[in-house]
Amino acid sequence: MVLALSLIAPLFSSLTEAEYGDACRNPAWRDVRGAAEPLARDAVERALALPAWQVRSTLQNDVLLPGMPLAALPVESLYKPWSAAPGNAFGAQRGLYLGDSAQHIQAVCAALELDVPERYAAMPDHLSLLLDLLALFVESGNAQAAADLAADHFDWLGDYDVALARKAADAARADALDPVRRAALEEGIAHLRALVALTDALVRSVVSDEERGAFALSS
């Protein structure tokens, strides 16, 4: 479980070509396949088929980069009402950074004396960081903290998958995109959606394991 979470986490962020190459060549993916297949066989097969760098870089530049027309960032605050605080003028709005979920993760990191990387200062509830934090709780054997994090901070993955599906449809209809770029986006978004499905299965297993009173740790 820890290994799977740790290997998947950076794939939701922008990587350099060297970093992505290292991720693709990591032999630990074989262990992830064995551990995750019982949870979501189809998603595992699709998620572990990491695309070529040309596809990955196109995905990063068009989908994982803020401000781009096809951007769909895996940040929890963007998919939930911004704040539940009474009287907040922006409370019900979605699509805003640093909402309640981000504030909570900042507080958790502060309590654990963990620094939020500068690149995530405006998005401490980015999926990469959430997965790293979940892996930390699982590895340390803190079943309750892991289950609470899984239940409270990953319930937006379905909405994110819907957003990715919409971006894929937008890309398919975009006449301004050349065929090579359009094909790369189709493949890249499909792979990202497979990663989301695998992540959802892993997170659900964390909650169900806690309910059974134990984690099956494999690191």
N, C-alpha and C positions, 0 to 999 in steps of 0.2 A: 504493500500500500504506500509506504513512505517513498519508495523508489519511483513508483508510478507518478505520484503527485509531483515529485521534484523534477522529473524529466519532462513532464507535460507543461509545468508552469511557465518556463521561458518561451514556449512556442506561442503564447498569447501576446508576446511583446515583440518589438523590432529587434532583430539580431543582425550582427555583421555577417558577411559571407563566411568568415572563418568560424565564428560561433555556431552558425547553422551547420557548417560542415562537421564540426565536432559533435554536434547533437545527432546528426544523421549517422555518424560512424560509431556512436556509443554502443558497445556490446550489451549494455544493460537492458536495451529494448527487448531482448529475448526473454529476460526475466519478467519484464512488464507484461509481455504477451501472455505468458503462462499464468501470471497472477490475475490479470484482468479479463481473460477470455470467459471465465464462468459468469462474469457480471454482464458483459455486453459483447458477445462474439462479433457481430457484424460491425459495431462501432470500432472495436479493436483493430480489425483487419484494415478498415479504411483509415483510421487515425495513425496507424503505424506505418502506412505507406507514405512516408514523407516525400513531398514533391521536390523536383529539381529547384536549384537556387533561382533560376529565372522566374519560375512560378512564385516561389516564396517572396522574392524581392518585389514583384509586382503587387502581391497581396499586401505586403507591408506598406508600400508607398501609396496605395489607393484605399486600403480598408483600415489599416491599423495606425494611420497617421491622422491626427486631429485636423479638422478643417477641410479635408478633401471631400468632393461631392459624394463619393461612395464610402465615406468613413463610417465604420461601425465599431466603436471601441468597446472592449469588454470591461466596462467600469460600472459597478453596481449602482451608483447614484443616478446614472443616466436612465435607468429602467425602473425607478421607483419614485413615488412622490418625494419631493425634496426634503420636506420636514413635517413632522407630526406635531410640532410645537404650536400651541393655540395662538391665534392672532398673527401668524407668520404670513405675510402677503404672498410669498412664493411657495407656501407649503404644499399645495396640491400639484404644482408644476413638475413635469418630468423633463429629462434632457439636460439637467444642470449638474455641475460638479459639486463636490464637497457637501453632499446631503447628510442626512442623519447617519446613514451607514458608514460614510467616510469618517465622520466625527467619532463614531464608536470604534472603528479600527484604529484611528489615531490614539484614542484613549487606551486601547488594549496594548498597542505597541509601546506607548509611554510607560505603562505599568510593567511591561516586560523588559524595559530599557532597550528596546529595539529601535534603530533609526530607520525612518522611511527614506529610501533613496531619493535624491534630489529630483530625478526625472519623474518621480511619482508624487511630488509634493502636492499637486492639485488633484491627485487621484489615488489616495492611499487604499481605496477599495477596488483597485485594479485586480483583475482575476489572477494575474501572475503572483501578486503579493498575497492574495487570499489563499491561494494554493500553497505557497511557501509557509504561511502561518498554520494552515491546517496540517501540513506535513510535520511541522515542529511539534504541535500538540500530540499528534499520533505517535511520533517517535519518542516523545517524553513519557508516553503512557497516560497522559491526561485525557482520559476518555470523555469526561463530562465537558471539558472545554472544547474538545474537537467536535463533539456532537452538537453543542450549542452553536459553534461557528458554522458548522455545516447546515444546520436548520435555519439559522438567522441570516446568513450572508450568501447563500447560493440558490435561493428560490427564484432568482431572476433569469436563470440560464435559459428557460424556455422562451422568454421574451427576447433574449439576445439571439437565439436561433431564428426566431421570426424576423428580427432585424436583418440578419445575414441573408436569409432567403429573399427578402425584399431587395437588398443590395445586389444580389445575384441576378434578380429579374431586371433591375435597373441597368446593370452592366450589359445584359443580353440585348436590351433595347437601345443602347447608346450608340447612335450612328457615328459619333466622333471617335469611337475606339476602333483601332485597327484590329483585324482578325486575330493576330498573334496575342495582343494584349487582352482581348476579350476572352480568348481561350484560356489564357493564364489565370485570369480572374475567376472564370468558371471553375477551373480545377482547384485554385487556391482557396476559394470560399467553400467549396465542397469539403476540402480537407479540414478547414477550420471548423465547419459544422460537425464533422466527425469527431474532432477533438472535444467539442462542447458536449456531444452525446456521451463520450467516454468519461469526461469529467463528471457529468451528472450521475452516471452509474457509480463511479468511485465515491462521490459524495454521499449518495444514498446508502452505500454500503457502510460508510462511517456511522451514519445515524442508526442503521439497523444493528450494527455490531454493538453499539453502546447500549441499545435496548436489550441485547442479549447478555450484556455485562462484560464483554471482552472484545478486544481487537485482535484480528489476525495480522500481526505485524510482519512485514517482509521488507527488509531494507538491504 
